[in-house]
Amino acid sequence: MSVTSPSIPILFCEGKPDSLDYIFLNHLAVRMVQICPGGGKYGLNAFVEGHLSSYEDEPRYLVVRDRDFDAEPPASVQLIEHKGEKPIWLTYRACIENYLLNAELLYQYWVVSSVGPKWRHGPPPDACKINEKIDSVAKNIAAYQATRWALAKLKPGQRWPEMHTTWRDGSGDLPSSLDRISCQYAGRELVRRFATETAMVTESKFDEQEEYFHTLFHSVDFWEQRQYLVWFHGKDLFTALRRCLDFSRQEIKDYCVWATQHLDTSEYADLDALRQKIKEL
């Protein structure tokens, strides 16, 4: 007899029960599923295995994860299948926040919030002005994102631990200096520390990757197509935007929760595909 009934499919995700991933997937799911947040991505595999061990017969399940810096986005918009034995799928955009970085949605939220007694930002600028601010903060963090991608490319093999993609506490914690030279210096410091474990990670390889992503992130097409919404980490983008708009962390969090309930997910092919996979569980 199993400890847990296998009749309800399981949707594993990152985060905690009050995390944006959990809230977002609750909104996206089109059928009865048990959503199980398993903390950070590095412990998610072990969490899934531990949870499934309580079943006599393995239930139907999917694992949904942010893409982060683990894979480059493919040329076409699609849900990305992660390598391995488990049914793990990655979002096309770097993380859930990337889908919520939407000027029209932020404008609507601002209009609704501006009538509240605690709102301190006045009426909203129009959506075009908000888009301009998003473009501006994205350009400001481009060198940092190039460094993060360069670091992500230096993992020497599947058996090695991940290279850290930042010297900060994680995504959303921006360094005080975002210029290219400062980011290169901090990136090389991480490489030097990791190079003591393996000669396969070198500063020259880092420099080569950093140059590649710096060039990519400064191309005309990249900005005309607003590809930073796919490539740059949404948590970093939101931190930069929060500072630009003088929003508090709580105000941005409140917006993101609101936006998950109002985002038209049918506009995104990968989210549509994920909804279908959940439906077919």
Long-range contacts (C-beta under 8 A, 24 or more apart in sequence): 1-56, 2-54, 2-55, 2-56, 2-57, 3-54, 3-55, 3-56, 4-54, 4-55, 4-59, 6-55, 6-56, 6-57, 6-58, 6-59, 6-60, 7-59, 8-32, 8-33, 8-34, 8-59, 9-33, 9-34, 9-59, 9-60, 9-61, 9-62, 9-278, 9-281, 10-34, 10-35, 10-36, 10-51, 10-59, 10-60, 10-61, 10-62, 11-35, 11-36, 11-61, 11-62, 11-64, 11-278, 11-281, 12-36, 12-37, 12-38, 12-44, 12-47, 12-48, 12-51, 12-61, 12-62, 12-63, 12-64, 13-37, 13-38, 13-63, 13-64, 13-65, 14-38, 14-39, 14-40, 14-41, 14-44, 14-65, 14-66, 15-39, 20-96, 20-97, 20-256, 20-257, 20-260, 21-64, 21-66, 21-96, 23-257, 23-260, 24-96, 24-260, 25-64, 27-260, 27-261, 27-263, 27-265, 28-265, 28-271, 28-274, 28-275, 28-278, 29-275, 29-278, 30-275, 30-278, 30-279, 31-278, 31-279, 31-281, 33-278, 33-281, 41-65, 41-66, 41-68, 42-162, 45-86, 48-86, 60-281, 61-87, 61-281, 62-87, 62-88, 62-89, 62-277, 62-278, 62-281, 63-87, 63-88, 63-89, 64-88, 64-89, 64-91, 64-274, 65-89, 65-90, 65-91, 66-90, 66-91, 66-94, 66-95, 66-96, 67-91, 67-92, 67-93, 67-94, 67-95, 68-94, 68-95, 68-165, 68-171, 68-233, 69-94, 69-148, 69-149, 69-151, 69-152, 69-165, 69-233, 70-152, 73-230, 73-231, 76-269, 77-268, 77-269, 77-270, 78-269, 78-270, 78-273, 79-270, 79-273, 79-274, 79-277, 80-270, 89-274, 89-277, 91-270, 91-271, 91-274, 92-230, 92-268, 92-269, 92-270, 93-229, 93-230, 93-234, 93-270, 94-230, 94-231, 94-232, 94-233, 94-234, 95-171, 95-233, 95-234, 95-235, 96-234, 96-260, 97-233, 97-234, 97-235, 97-237, 97-238, 97-256, 98-229, 98-230, 98-232, 98-233, 98-234, 98-237, 99-234, 99-263, 99-265, 99-268, 99-271, 100-234, 100-255, 100-256, 100-259, 100-260, 100-263, 101-134, 101-229, 101-234, 101-237, 101-238, 101-241, 102-259, 102-263, 103-127, 103-128, 103-130, 103-131, 103-134, 105-259, 105-262, 105-263, 106-130, 106-255, 106-259, 108-262, 109-255, 109-258, 109-259, 109-262, 121-245, 121-246, 121-247, 133-241, 133-244, 133-245, 134-237, 134-241, 135-223, 135-226, 136-244, 137-237, 137-240, 137-241, 137-243, 137-244, 138-228, 138-232, 138-237, 138-240, 139-223, 140-178, 140-240, 141-174, 141-178, 141-232, 141-236, 141-237, 141-240, 142-214, 142-217, 142-218, 142-228, 142-232, 143-178, 143-179, 143-180, 143-183, 143-184, 143-214, 144-174, 144-175, 144-178, 144-183, 144-236, 145-213, 145-217, 145-228, 145-231, 145-232, 145-233, 145-236, 146-180, 146-183, 146-210, 146-213, 146-214, 146-216, 146-217, 147-183, 147-184, 147-186, 147-187, 147-210, 147-213, 148-233, 149-209, 149-213, 149-231, 150-187, 150-206, 150-209, 150-210, 150-212, 150-213, 151-187, 151-190, 151-191, 151-206, 151-209, 153-205, 153-209, 154-191, 154-194, 154-201, 154-205, 154-206, 154-209, 156-198, 156-200, 156-201, 157-200, 160-197, 160-198, 163-190, 163-191, 163-194, 163-201, 164-190, 164-194, 170-235, 171-233, 171-235, 171-236, 172-233, 172-235, 172-236, 172-238, 172-239, 173-239, 174-236, 174-239, 174-240, 180-214, 184-210
